[in-house]
């Protein structure tokens, strides 16, 4: 059910999207942690954010279930710092080292029911994703992929570079999902290099 609080959150997201301004996104049951980025797609169920890391670099994309978002903040002192970092990174041509922002235009063109399109695209690319939701089998600091509506990929441990068992997670259970993430691309490249040496 779409409540008044979620309507306020969505309204603030839509305003930031129109103004192309940064947001801090806080997820329920996570204390003190938040993502920073520009909203790209939003509706009554989902938000896709173009995220920045703590150094102000473009770091990939995060999908949030709107019902799991507890707070959205803008124009904070921290965001002013990130904006300053971002300007520095852009000035020194270090803002988007992985050229991830090139995917922004295609994401913005996805249909209203965009989740199947996202999973189909990630599956074709055999992409690593970070995912969180209503399950207890994902250890901390692992990149975990899900099987959801025919989307299949394997969990991946960045410490051992070994694959684990698949996680099965329905759309309705997803809290957030990071994809085309700079850290994940590094893990993927490292995994390929290590496998070549075996």
ABEGO torsion letter per residue (X at the ends): XBBAAAAAAAAAAAAAAAAGBBBBBBBBGBBGBBBBEBBABBBAABBBBBBBBAAGBBAEBBBBBAAABABBBBGBAAAAAAAAAAAAAAAAGAABAAGAAAAAAAAAABBABAAAAAAAAAAAAGBBBBBBBBBAABBBGBBBBBBBGGBBBBBBBAAAGBBBBBBBBBAAABABBBBGBAAAAAAAAAAAAAAAAX
